[in-house]
Amino acid sequence: MFARVRATAGRVATVAGSVILFGALGSDSFIVPGAIAAVTTAGLGLATNLKLLKAPSSVRATVIAVYAAPHVGCGMILGAEALAPEGTVSLLVQSAVVAVWTGATWYLRPGRLAREAVDEAVAQEIAAAAEDETEEEGEVVEVVPAPTYDSPQAQWWGENFAVEGGIAPGTELLDHQQVDERCLALVIGSVQRGTPVPEISKDRVSAFLDLPVELIEIGPVPGRGAGVRLLVLGERPQPADEAETDEMTADQAMWAEIATEAMPGVELLEVNTYEMRKELT
């Protein structure tokens, strides 16, 4: 609605300007009022076209100049008519100039051209801003592949111990073995080759697993370098009783002495010990 009113007002102003210019050819009384009218309409037009005044700085001066071009042209033609010599040729030339101004203003519609130039400039700025934002997001966002694990135990270690800021960052679970019901052995290795396994705090392991510190052992793996460590959780199995071992050794030595003289070639397979009844002693 408003655009149609504005277009109609532009057409009316063009016709009024043409009437003033042609009237000034016959009477100088049209020149001063016409110049004042041209300046007034230009000022009112710019004041009511906030889009032009708030246009991007890159095109603001251009669109204002395009909008004011018909008014400036009208004022210049009025000035030329006041200074032009009298005569038929001069009148024909002035009439042709007025006709060109009228046709160009009617056909080109400088006001509409100025507003379209503003819309195009705004669209370009929005597209440039969106492109810059996309590039910034592309630079910031990095796709980090999810880690893969060879076993559920390795995943448990990686997600609980080997995370950044965890108990053993930069490590991985190489192997594990359930020694018995109360003992578990873990072989830990450094993810980066040539880097030793970081120091693992027994206190942090104890707090995480709720396991007494004395049941946690961390040490080297026999035959391996500093890039591998052995973590033992729980109570290690105890070796056989030394007294039983000594007794078996003594029995075997005694039987070997007997077999050499009395029963050569016979091997002792088992020894059973019984308490002698009191009646037999």
Secondary structure, DSSP 4 states (H G I P E B T S, - for coil): -HHHHHHHHHHHHHHHHHHHHHHHHH-GGGHHHHHHHHHHHHHHHHHH-HHHHTS-TTTHHHHHHHHHHHHHHHHHHHHHHHHSPPSHHHHHHHHHHHHHHHHHHHHH-HHHHHHHHHHHHHHHHHHHHHHHHHHHHHHH---PPPP--SSHHHHHHHHHTSSTTSSSTTEEEEEEEEEETTEEEEEEEESSTT-PPPPPPHHHHHHHHT--GGGEEEEEPTT--TTEEEEEEEPPPPPPPHHHHHHHHHHHHHHHHHHHHTSTT---------PPPGGG-
